C-alpha cells in the first residue's frame, strides 16, 4: 500500500486511477466471445463454459429438482439470515414506488407520468471465487417489485456442474423465473442476443469482473440496456483520531478479499493515524482465508493523509468511491459534504458489510469513478417512465395559441397547423 502525505491536486487524477487493464486489451478478448454466442448460440455457451470454467455441461438450465435439492442443503440459520436480508431489501425498495399523480398545469391541460416495468431483465451473478448469493436478492427483489415479466439469471457453474445451493435458494425466494449455468462474458452475450436456452433481454443487471463489465458495455452497441458500469469492487475509508485501527483494517480487508483487481483506499486527517491501520492490516491479512486475493488488492491500494479537512473531502469527491465509510467523530457532517459516492456508511458502527448483505440498500453500485454520474441499482432501474397528457376543449383554447406562437417562431409550420386546425374546428362548432 502506497502512502502519500498531502498529495498535490495535480497528482489526484493519477492517484484516483483504478488498477484495471486497458479497454482495447479487454475488448480484444471479449468481442470474439460475443460474436461466437451470436453466431452459435448454446453451442458457443457450452464451449466457452468448458474453456473458461473447466466444466462440460449437457444442460444449461437449472432444473426444478436442483432448486428443491438446494433448499434441503442449506442450514436453517443461513435460510433465516437470507429471509431477514430479503425482507429488509424488499422494505427499502418498496418505499421507492412513485404514486401516479395527475397535474393540471393550467385549466384543461392534464399531465401525468406512469411507471412501466421493463419486460425482460437478465441478472448476472458472479460465482467464480465466491458465490455472491446476496447479489441475487439485491437484483431480483426490486425486479419482482417492479413487475418485470421475465427475471432471468445467469451464474457460472461450480467444477461439478452445479450452482451453489445458496444462490439457488436466494433465487427461489426472490422470484427468479429461470436460472442458467453460464458465467463470464458469454452470459452477457446470451442476454444480448438470445439463444435456444437463454432469452434475449431488454436490460442487463449485475456486477462482475473487467471482462463482464466490458461485455455489458459492448452490449449497448447491440441495443441492450445495462444498469451501470459495475466492475471490480472498491472502498474508501475516511478516518480521524477517533477511528479504531482494528476496525478500519477489517473494513479495508472486507473489500480487498473480493479479488485481485479490487482497490481499497484509506484517507486520514493526519499521517500519524495511517501506520497503526497498516500494522493491523498486515496482522489480519495473515488470518484471512482469501489472503492471496486481498494481498494483491492491497498492493494496488493507497493511504493518504491531509492536513486540510476540505482537501480531504475534495479528494474523496474526486475519487468518487463505490463504497465510502466515514469513520470519523463528526461523521454525519462529513457525509453531507460528499456528492460523489455509490453508497455511504456513516460512523464507527456502520461497516460496509451490512450494505453488502442485509441493511436494505442495494449493493450493486457504480465503480471506477462512475459514481460521479450514475446511481446504484434501485427500483427505478427496472422501470421506464411514460408521460401522458390530455387536453379538454378549454385546455386547447387556453394553451393552443401559445403553442402556435412558439411553433411559428421556430419556423415549424406543421407543428403550428396541428394546433391551429383544432382551434379553428372548435371555433366552428361553438
C-alpha positions as CSV (number, residue, x, y, z in Angstrom):
1,X,0.0,0.0,0.0
2,X,1.5,3.3,-1.2
3,X,1.3,6.2,1.4
4,X,1.0,9.8,0.4
5,X,1.0,12.9,2.7
6,X,-0.8,16.0,1.4
7,X,-0.6,15.0,-2.3
8,X,-0.8,17.9,-4.7
9,X,-4.0,18.3,-6.6
10,X,-2.1,17.9,-9.9
11,X,-1.5,14.3,-8.8
12,X,-5.1,13.5,-7.9
13,X,-6.0,12.1,-11.3
14,X,-3.1,9.7,-11.2
15,X,-3.9,8.6,-7.7
16,X,-7.6,8.1,-8.5
17,X,-6.8,5.8,-11.4
18,X,-8.0,2.2,-10.8
19,X,-5.9,-0.9,-11.3
20,X,-7.7,-2.0,-14.5
21,X,-6.4,-3.2,-17.8
22,X,-6.7,-1.1,-20.9
23,X,-10.1,-1.1,-22.7
24,X,-8.5,-2.2,-26.0
25,X,-6.9,-5.2,-24.4
26,X,-10.1,-6.3,-22.7
27,X,-12.2,-5.7,-25.8
28,X,-10.0,-7.9,-27.9
29,X,-10.7,-10.8,-25.6
30,X,-14.4,-10.1,-25.1
31,X,-15.6,-9.2,-28.6
32,X,-14.9,-12.7,-30.0
33,X,-17.0,-14.2,-27.2
34,X,-20.0,-12.0,-28.1
35,X,-19.7,-12.8,-31.8
36,X,-19.3,-16.5,-31.0
37,X,-22.5,-16.6,-29.0
38,X,-24.4,-14.5,-31.5
39,X,-23.4,-17.0,-34.3
40,X,-23.5,-20.3,-32.5
41,X,-25.9,-19.8,-29.5
42,X,-25.9,-22.6,-26.9
43,X,-23.1,-24.5,-28.7
44,X,-20.8,-21.5,-28.0
45,X,-22.1,-21.2,-24.4
46,X,-21.1,-24.8,-23.7
47,X,-17.8,-24.4,-25.4
48,X,-16.8,-21.2,-23.5
49,X,-18.0,-22.8,-20.2
50,X,-15.7,-25.7,-20.8
51,X,-12.9,-23.4,-21.9
52,X,-13.1,-20.9,-19.1
53,X,-14.8,-22.8,-16.2
54,X,-13.5,-26.2,-17.0
55,X,-17.0,-27.7,-16.9
56,X,-18.7,-29.8,-19.5
57,X,-22.5,-29.3,-19.4
58,X,-25.2,-31.2,-21.1
59,X,-28.0,-28.9,-19.8
60,X,-27.6,-25.2,-19.2
61,X,-30.9,-24.6,-17.4
62,X,-31.1,-25.4,-13.6
63,X,-33.9,-27.9,-13.1
64,X,-36.7,-27.6,-10.5
65,X,-35.2,-30.7,-8.9
66,X,-31.9,-29.0,-8.4
67,X,-33.6,-26.0,-6.8
68,X,-35.6,-28.2,-4.4
69,X,-32.4,-30.1,-3.5
70,X,-30.6,-26.8,-2.8
71,X,-33.2,-25.8,-0.3
72,X,-32.6,-29.0,1.7
73,X,-28.8,-28.5,1.6
74,X,-28.9,-25.1,3.3
75,X,-28.6,-24.8,7.1
76,X,-31.7,-23.3,8.8
77,X,-29.6,-20.4,10.2
78,X,-28.5,-19.4,6.7
79,X,-32.0,-19.6,5.5
80,X,-33.2,-17.3,8.3
81,X,-30.4,-14.8,7.5
82,X,-31.4,-14.8,3.8
83,X,-35.0,-14.2,4.7
84,X,-34.0,-11.4,7.0
85,X,-31.9,-9.8,4.3
86,X,-34.7,-10.3,1.7
87,X,-37.3,-8.6,4.0
88,X,-35.1,-5.5,4.5
89,X,-34.2,-5.2,0.8
90,X,-37.9,-5.6,0.0
91,X,-38.9,-2.9,2.5
92,X,-36.3,-0.4,1.3
93,X,-37.2,-0.8,-2.4
94,X,-41.0,-0.8,-1.8
95,X,-40.8,2.7,-0.5
96,X,-39.2,3.8,-3.7
97,X,-42.5,3.3,-5.6
98,X,-43.8,6.6,-7.1
99,X,-47.6,7.1,-6.9
100,X,-49.3,8.2,-10.1
101,X,-50.0,11.9,-9.8
102,X,-52.1,13.9,-12.3
103,X,-51.3,17.6,-12.5
104,X,-53.4,20.2,-14.2
105,X,-50.7,22.5,-15.4
106,X,-53.3,25.0,-16.5
107,X,-57.1,24.8,-16.8
108,X,-58.0,21.9,-19.0
109,X,-54.4,20.7,-19.5
110,X,-53.8,17.4,-17.7
111,X,-50.3,15.8,-17.4
112,X,-49.1,12.7,-15.6
113,X,-46.4,10.1,-15.6
114,X,-46.7,6.3,-15.2
115,X,-44.0,3.8,-14.3
116,X,-44.0,0.7,-16.6
117,X,-41.8,-2.3,-15.8
118,X,-39.1,-3.3,-18.2
119,X,-40.4,-6.6,-19.5
120,X,-37.4,-8.9,-19.7
121,X,-34.3,-8.5,-17.4
122,X,-31.2,-10.5,-17.2
123,X,-29.4,-10.8,-13.8
124,X,-25.7,-11.7,-13.8
125,X,-24.4,-13.2,-10.6
126,X,-20.7,-13.8,-10.2
127,X,-19.9,-17.2,-8.7
128,X,-16.2,-17.9,-9.5
129,X,-14.1,-17.3,-6.5
130,X,-17.0,-16.6,-4.2
131,X,-20.8,-17.4,-4.6
132,X,-22.4,-14.0,-4.4
133,X,-25.9,-15.1,-3.4
134,X,-26.5,-11.8,-1.8
135,X,-26.5,-10.2,-5.3
136,X,-29.4,-12.5,-6.2
137,X,-31.5,-10.8,-3.6
138,X,-30.3,-7.3,-4.5
139,X,-31.2,-7.7,-8.2
140,X,-34.2,-10.0,-8.2
141,X,-36.3,-8.4,-5.4
142,X,-36.6,-4.9,-7.0
143,X,-37.2,-6.6,-10.4
144,X,-40.1,-8.5,-8.7
145,X,-41.4,-5.4,-7.0
146,X,-41.3,-3.5,-10.4
147,X,-43.3,-6.3,-12.0
148,X,-40.8,-7.4,-14.7
149,X,-42.4,-10.1,-16.8
150,X,-39.2,-12.2,-17.1
151,X,-36.5,-12.3,-14.5
152,X,-33.7,-14.5,-15.8
153,X,-30.4,-15.3,-14.0
154,X,-27.1,-16.4,-15.3
155,X,-24.3,-17.6,-13.0
156,X,-21.2,-19.8,-13.6
157,X,-21.3,-23.4,-12.6
158,X,-19.0,-25.0,-10.0
159,X,-16.5,-27.6,-11.0
160,X,-19.0,-30.4,-10.6
161,X,-21.5,-28.6,-12.9
162,X,-23.8,-27.5,-10.2
163,X,-24.7,-24.0,-8.9
164,X,-24.1,-23.1,-5.2
165,X,-27.3,-24.0,-3.3
166,X,-27.4,-20.6,-1.6
167,X,-27.6,-18.9,-5.0
168,X,-30.5,-21.2,-6.0
169,X,-32.3,-20.8,-2.7
170,X,-31.9,-17.0,-2.9
171,X,-33.3,-17.1,-6.4
172,X,-36.3,-19.1,-5.3
173,X,-37.3,-16.7,-2.5
174,X,-36.6,-13.6,-4.7
175,X,-38.8,-14.5,-7.6
176,X,-36.4,-15.5,-10.4
177,X,-38.1,-17.3,-13.3
178,X,-35.2,-19.1,-14.9
179,X,-31.6,-19.9,-13.9
180,X,-28.8,-20.7,-16.4
181,X,-25.4,-22.2,-15.6
182,X,-23.4,-19.7,-17.7
183,X,-20.9,-17.1,-16.5
184,X,-18.5,-14.5,-17.8
185,X,-18.8,-12.5,-21.0
186,X,-20.6,-15.4,-22.6
187,X,-23.5,-14.9,-20.2
188,X,-23.8,-11.3,-21.1
189,X,-23.6,-12.2,-24.8
190,X,-26.5,-14.7,-24.3
191,X,-28.6,-12.0,-22.6
192,X,-27.8,-9.6,-25.5
193,X,-28.6,-11.9,-28.5
194,X,-30.6,-14.8,-27.0
195,X,-30.0,-18.5,-27.7
196,X,-32.2,-21.6,-27.7
197,X,-31.9,-21.7,-23.9
198,X,-31.4,-18.1,-22.9
199,X,-34.0,-15.4,-23.6
200,X,-32.9,-12.1,-25.1
201,X,-33.5,-9.4,-22.5
202,X,-34.2,-5.7,-22.6
203,X,-31.7,-4.8,-19.8
204,X,-28.8,-6.5,-18.1
205,X,-28.1,-6.1,-14.4
206,X,-25.3,-7.2,-12.1
207,X,-21.7,-6.8,-11.1
208,X,-18.7,-8.7,-12.4
209,X,-15.0,-8.6,-13.3
210,X,-13.5,-6.4,-16.0
211,X,-14.5,-8.8,-18.8
212,X,-18.1,-8.9,-17.7
213,X,-18.2,-5.1,-17.4
214,X,-16.7,-4.8,-20.9
215,X,-19.2,-7.2,-22.3
216,X,-22.0,-5.2,-20.8
217,X,-20.7,-2.0,-22.3
218,X,-20.4,-3.7,-25.7
219,X,-24.0,-5.0,-25.4
220,X,-25.1,-1.4,-25.6
221,X,-24.0,-1.4,-29.2
222,X,-26.5,-4.1,-30.0
223,X,-29.4,-2.4,-28.4
224,X,-29.5,-4.0,-24.9
225,X,-29.5,-1.6,-22.0
226,X,-27.4,-2.1,-18.8
227,X,-27.8,-1.0,-15.2
228,X,-24.5,0.8,-14.8
229,X,-20.7,0.2,-15.1
230,X,-20.2,-2.1,-12.1
231,X,-16.7,-3.6,-12.2
232,X,-14.2,-4.6,-9.6
233,X,-15.2,-3.6,-6.0
234,X,-13.7,-0.7,-4.2
235,X,-13.9,1.1,-0.8
236,X,-12.6,4.3,0.6
237,X,-12.4,4.8,4.3
238,X,-12.1,8.2,5.9
239,X,-10.7,8.3,9.4
240,X,-9.6,10.7,12.2
241,X,-8.2,10.2,15.7
242,X,-11.5,8.6,16.8
243,X,-11.3,5.7,14.5
244,X,-10.2,2.2,15.7
245,X,-7.3,0.9,13.6
246,X,-8.6,-2.7,14.2
247,X,-12.0,-2.0,12.7
248,X,-10.6,0.2,9.9
249,X,-8.3,-2.6,8.8
250,X,-11.2,-5.1,8.9
251,X,-13.2,-2.7,6.7
252,X,-10.4,-2.5,4.2
253,X,-9.8,-6.2,4.0
254,X,-13.6,-6.8,3.6
255,X,-13.3,-5.2,0.1
256,X,-9.8,-6.3,-0.7
257,X,-10.8,-10.0,-0.4
258,X,-13.2,-9.6,-3.3
259,X,-10.5,-10.0,-5.9
260,X,-7.0,-9.1,-7.1
261,X,-8.4,-6.2,-9.1
262,X,-10.3,-4.7,-6.2
263,X,-9.0,-1.5,-4.6
264,X,-9.1,-0.1,-1.1
265,X,-8.2,3.5,-0.1
266,X,-7.5,5.0,3.3
267,X,-7.8,8.7,3.8
268,X,-6.8,10.3,7.1
269,X,-6.8,13.7,8.7
270,X,-3.2,13.1,9.9
271,X,-0.3,10.9,8.8
272,X,0.1,9.5,12.3
273,X,-3.2,7.6,12.0
274,X,-2.2,5.6,9.0
275,X,0.6,3.5,10.4
276,X,-1.5,1.7,13.1
277,X,-4.0,0.8,10.4
278,X,-1.4,-0.7,8.1
279,X,0.2,-2.6,11.0
280,X,-3.2,-4.1,11.9
281,X,-3.9,-4.7,8.2
282,X,-0.9,-6.9,7.9
283,X,-1.8,-8.8,11.1
284,X,-5.4,-9.5,10.0
285,X,-4.3,-10.4,6.5
286,X,-2.4,-13.4,7.7
287,X,-5.6,-14.9,9.2
288,X,-7.7,-14.2,6.1
289,X,-8.8,-17.3,4.1
290,X,-8.8,-15.3,0.9
291,X,-5.3,-13.9,1.7
292,X,-4.0,-14.3,-1.9
293,X,-6.7,-12.1,-3.3
294,X,-6.6,-9.4,-0.6
295,X,-2.8,-9.3,-0.7
296,X,-2.7,-8.5,-4.4
297,X,-5.5,-5.9,-4.0
298,X,-3.6,-4.1,-1.2
299,X,-0.6,-3.8,-3.5
300,X,-2.8,-1.7,-5.8
301,X,-4.1,0.4,-2.9
302,X,-3.4,3.8,-1.3
303,X,-3.3,5.6,2.0
304,X,-3.4,9.3,2.0
305,X,-3.3,12.0,4.7
306,X,-4.5,15.6,4.5
307,X,-3.8,18.5,6.9
308,X,-6.9,20.2,5.5
309,X,-10.3,18.7,6.0
310,X,-11.6,20.5,2.9
311,X,-8.8,18.9,0.8
312,X,-9.7,15.5,2.3
313,X,-13.3,15.9,1.3
314,X,-12.4,17.3,-2.1
315,X,-10.2,14.3,-2.8
316,X,-12.9,11.8,-1.8
317,X,-15.3,13.5,-4.2
318,X,-12.6,13.4,-6.9
319,X,-12.1,9.7,-6.3
320,X,-15.9,9.1,-6.3
321,X,-15.8,5.7,-4.5
322,X,-18.2,2.9,-4.9
323,X,-18.4,2.4,-1.1
324,X,-17.5,5.2,1.3
325,X,-17.1,4.6,5.1
326,X,-16.9,7.7,7.2
327,X,-15.3,6.5,10.4
328,X,-14.9,9.9,12.0
329,X,-16.1,11.8,15.1
330,X,-18.3,14.2,13.0
331,X,-19.4,11.5,10.5
332,X,-22.8,12.9,9.8
333,X,-21.4,16.4,8.9
334,X,-18.7,14.9,6.7
335,X,-21.2,12.6,4.9
336,X,-23.3,15.6,4.0
337,X,-20.3,17.1,2.2
338,X,-19.9,14.1,-0.1
339,X,-21.5,14.5,-3.5
340,X,-19.8,11.6,-5.4
341,X,-20.2,8.1,-3.9
342,X,-22.2,5.0,-4.6
343,X,-23.2,4.3,-1.0
344,X,-22.1,5.9,2.2
345,X,-21.7,4.2,5.6
346,X,-21.8,6.7,8.5
347,X,-20.0,6.2,11.8
348,X,-17.8,3.7,13.6
349,X,-20.7,1.2,14.0
350,X,-21.6,1.0,10.3
351,X,-19.4,-1.4,8.4
352,X,-19.8,-1.6,4.6
353,X,-20.6,-5.3,5.0
354,X,-24.1,-4.5,6.3
355,X,-24.9,-2.8,3.0
356,X,-23.5,-5.8,1.1
357,X,-25.9,-8.1,2.7
358,X,-28.9,-7.0,4.8
359,X,-29.4,-3.4,5.7
360,X,-31.8,-3.0,2.8
361,X,-29.9,-0.7,0.4
362,X,-28.7,-2.2,-2.9
363,X,-25.1,-3.2,-3.2
364,X,-24.9,-3.0,-7.0
365,X,-23.1,0.3,-7.3
366,X,-21.0,2.3,-9.8
367,X,-17.3,1.7,-9.6
368,X,-14.2,3.2,-11.3
369,X,-15.3,6.8,-10.7
370,X,-18.8,6.4,-12.3
371,X,-20.4,7.5,-9.0
372,X,-20.0,11.0,-10.5
373,X,-22.8,10.3,-13.0
374,X,-24.5,7.0,-12.1
375,X,-26.7,5.9,-9.2
376,X,-26.6,2.5,-7.7
377,X,-29.3,0.0,-8.7
378,X,-32.7,0.9,-7.3
379,X,-36.4,0.3,-8.2
380,X,-36.3,2.9,-10.9
381,X,-33.7,1.0,-12.7
382,X,-36.3,-1.7,-13.5
383,X,-38.9,0.8,-14.7
384,X,-39.4,3.1,-17.6
385,X,-41.4,6.3,-17.3
386,X,-44.1,7.1,-19.8
387,X,-45.6,10.6,-19.8
388,X,-49.2,11.4,-20.7
389,X,-51.2,14.5,-21.5
390,X,-54.8,15.1,-22.2
391,X,-56.5,18.4,-23.2
392,X,-60.1,19.4,-22.9
393,X,-61.6,22.0,-25.2
394,X,-60.9,24.7,-22.7
395,X,-57.3,23.5,-22.3
396,X,-56.7,23.6,-26.1
397,X,-58.3,27.1,-26.3
398,X,-56.1,28.3,-23.5
399,X,-52.8,26.7,-24.4
400,X,-53.2,26.3,-28.2
401,X,-52.5,29.9,-29.2
402,X,-49.3,29.9,-27.2
403,X,-48.1,26.7,-28.9
404,X,-48.9,28.1,-32.3
405,X,-46.8,31.2,-31.5
406,X,-43.9,29.1,-30.3
407,X,-44.0,26.8,-33.3
408,X,-44.1,29.6,-35.8
409,X,-41.2,31.3,-34.0
410,X,-39.2,28.1,-34.6
411,X,-40.4,28.1,-38.3
412,X,-42.1,24.8,-37.8
413,X,-45.4,25.5,-39.6
414,X,-46.5,21.8,-39.5
415,X,-46.5,21.9,-35.7
416,X,-48.5,25.1,-35.7
417,X,-51.0,23.8,-38.1
418,X,-51.7,20.7,-36.0
419,X,-52.9,23.0,-33.2
420,X,-54.4,25.8,-35.3
421,X,-56.7,23.4,-37.2
422,X,-58.1,22.1,-34.0
423,X,-58.6,25.6,-32.7
424,X,-60.4,26.5,-35.9
425,X,-62.6,23.4,-35.7
426,X,-63.6,24.3,-32.1
427,X,-64.5,27.8,-33.2
428,X,-66.7,26.5,-36.0
429,X,-68.5,24.1,-33.6
430,X,-69.2,26.8,-31.0
